[in-house]
Amino acid sequence: MKKNESITQDLLNSFSDLELDAEEKAAPKTIENEDKNLIELKNIHKTYLIGVEGVAALRGVSLKVKRGEFLIIFGKSGSGKTTLLNIIGTIDTPTKGSLSVCGTKISAKTKDKTLAHLRLKRIGFVFQSFNLLSLMTALENVEMPMILDGSIPSKERRSKAKKALKRVGLSERLYHTPSKLSGGEQQRVTISRAIANSPDLLLLDEPTGDLDTKNTKIVLHLLLNLNLKENVTLVMVTHDITLKDFADRVIWMRDGLKLSEEVINPERKNNVRKSLLDETNDWLQVNNLAFEEDSFKSSNFQNFQNTTFRNPNQYKHLKNSSSVKKRTQITKEQIMQELGKIAPNVSFKKFYSDQETN
Ligand SMILES: Nc1ncnc2c1ncn2[C@@H]1O[C@H](COP(=O)(O)OP(=O)(O)OP(=O)(O)O)[C@@H](O)[C@H]1O
């Protein structure tokens, strides 16, 4: 590592020494039909208690999602979409019902360690609000789930993170902190963070909600690529009805129930996918070069075409800029606080106790 690359990296490396026990390292128990149904929910209920009152967010949802499927969940605000996604992602637990995710049967008895393993190894999360760690570079952000994994040596981690960022066309943005990235670029960092550990399943909660049309298409292109080329299963919550025909299947939620579902006509689906991939292919090729940030923020494609391109080497100075030097003052406590934003419920007790005994 170059001397001035970052003290932060040393801090991050120190977390990699965490020992996972045998249970965490072992592959989750596989059930017979994993290949057929990556997700299986039976009669899932979720009631939140507010004081003495119960809010019925889910009222008996059954759902099967096949490996490699692209499923979109629509529904009005408050219909239970995010709750459903959180239960699939094992971030939340149902009040009643049974589920299995990526071959692991989840019940009230499932140990935290097993759930943490599932979340870190098999499932990637992408949220509307990006949830990037503001003090860290794009590269460090993408490394984070692998640091939490604890079993990947730092060199391999770094190389995987670089590859993941390359796959979303951000090779020239490795050392940028989130505030130096456009919204579209930030969402691409979160996608590369979600895929760096090669998950089977991506759970996406309004991933294009804060993006303009062009960046929505770019994100969709990246997701379709993962789905079609790598068989990554996609479950996406969105309010954007124009995305419907890109999915294999859509479901509509209302008042905590699955109201209806529709399998998308394959011909229509293939046509919209093809035209999107054709259109965005050109943009992504251009994006392999570094470009002026203001032009990228513009949704005007004409402006984008007129962008002045920089040689990627011209960005090297950013590594030595004063803002980067200042960043090295981050404390471990700050990093721990930020970690909570991207991996809620992941066994942090262990991290904290490790910190205390150091
Ligand atoms: N932690 C919580 N505590 C109490 N009630 C909650 C909690 N989370 C969600 N709810 C309630 O559960 C219901 C479903 O919420 P959920 O966030 O799943 O809906 P949604 O369809 O994702 O809505 P939106 O589209 O606005 O994000 C709502 O009535 C909501 O107020």
The ligand as an SDF file (V2000), in Angstrom:
LIG
                    3D

 31 33  0  0  0  0  0  0  0  0999 V2000
  -41.0290    0.1760   12.3750 N   0  0  0  0  0  0  0  0  0  0  0  0
  -42.3270    0.4000   12.2280 C   0  0  0  0  0  0  0  0  0  0  0  0
  -43.0960    0.6620   13.3110 N   0  0  0  0  0  0  0  0  0  0  0  0
  -44.4030    0.8720   13.1950 C   0  0  0  0  0  0  0  0  0  0  0  0
  -45.0840    0.8280   12.0260 N   0  0  0  0  0  0  0  0  0  0  0  0
  -44.3740    0.5770   10.9150 C   0  0  0  0  0  0  0  0  0  0  0  0
  -42.9680    0.3510   10.9550 C   0  0  0  0  0  0  0  0  0  0  0  0
  -42.5340    0.1230    9.6800 N   0  0  0  0  0  0  0  0  0  0  0  0
  -43.6290    0.2110    8.9050 C   0  0  0  0  0  0  0  0  0  0  0  0
  -44.7280    0.4730    9.6320 N   0  0  0  0  0  0  0  0  0  0  0  0
  -46.0990    0.6220    9.1290 C   0  0  0  0  0  0  0  0  0  0  0  0
  -46.3930   -0.5390    8.3700 O   0  0  0  0  0  0  0  0  0  0  0  0
  -47.1190   -0.2000    7.2110 C   0  0  0  0  0  0  0  0  0  0  0  0
  -46.3520   -0.6720    5.9810 C   0  0  0  0  0  0  0  0  0  0  0  0
  -45.1560    0.1000    5.8660 O   0  0  0  0  0  0  0  0  0  0  0  0
  -44.1070   -0.1150    4.6860 P   0  0  0  0  0  0  0  0  0  0  0  0
  -42.9770    0.8040    4.9410 O   0  0  0  0  0  0  0  0  0  0  0  0
  -43.8040   -1.5480    4.5530 O   0  0  0  0  0  0  0  0  0  0  0  0
  -44.9600    0.3710    3.4230 O   0  0  0  0  0  0  0  0  0  0  0  0
  -44.4730    0.6920    1.9570 P   0  0  0  0  0  0  0  0  0  0  0  0
  -45.4550    0.0850    1.0430 O   0  0  0  0  0  0  0  0  0  0  0  0
  -43.0560    0.3180    1.7780 O   0  0  0  0  0  0  0  0  0  0  0  0
  -44.6150    2.2820    1.9340 O   0  0  0  0  0  0  0  0  0  0  0  0
  -43.7370    3.3570    1.0810 P   0  0  0  0  0  0  0  0  0  0  0  0
  -44.0680    3.1190   -0.3480 O   0  0  0  0  0  0  0  0  0  0  0  0
  -44.2950    4.6670    1.5870 O   0  0  0  0  0  0  0  0  0  0  0  0
  -42.3140    3.1550    1.4190 O   0  0  0  0  0  0  0  0  0  0  0  0
  -47.3430    1.2960    7.2660 C   0  0  0  0  0  0  0  0  0  0  0  0
  -48.5920    1.5460    7.8110 O   0  0  0  0  0  0  0  0  0  0  0  0
  -46.2490    1.7780    8.1770 C   0  0  0  0  0  0  0  0  0  0  0  0
  -46.6300    2.9570    8.8380 O   0  0  0  0  0  0  0  0  0  0  0  0
  1  2  1  0
  2  3  1  0
  2  7  2  0
  3  4  2  0
  4  5  1  0
  5  6  2  0
  6  7  1  0
  6 10  1  0
  7  8  1  0
  8  9  2  0
  9 10  1  0
 10 11  1  0
 11 12  1  0
 11 30  1  0
 12 13  1  0
 13 14  1  0
 13 28  1  0
 14 15  1  0
 15 16  1  0
 16 17  2  0
 16 18  1  0
 16 19  1  0
 19 20  1  0
 20 21  2  0
 20 22  1  0
 20 23  1  0
 23 24  1  0
 24 25  2  0
 24 26  1  0
 24 27  1  0
 28 29  1  0
 28 30  1  0
 30 31  1  0
M  END
$$$$
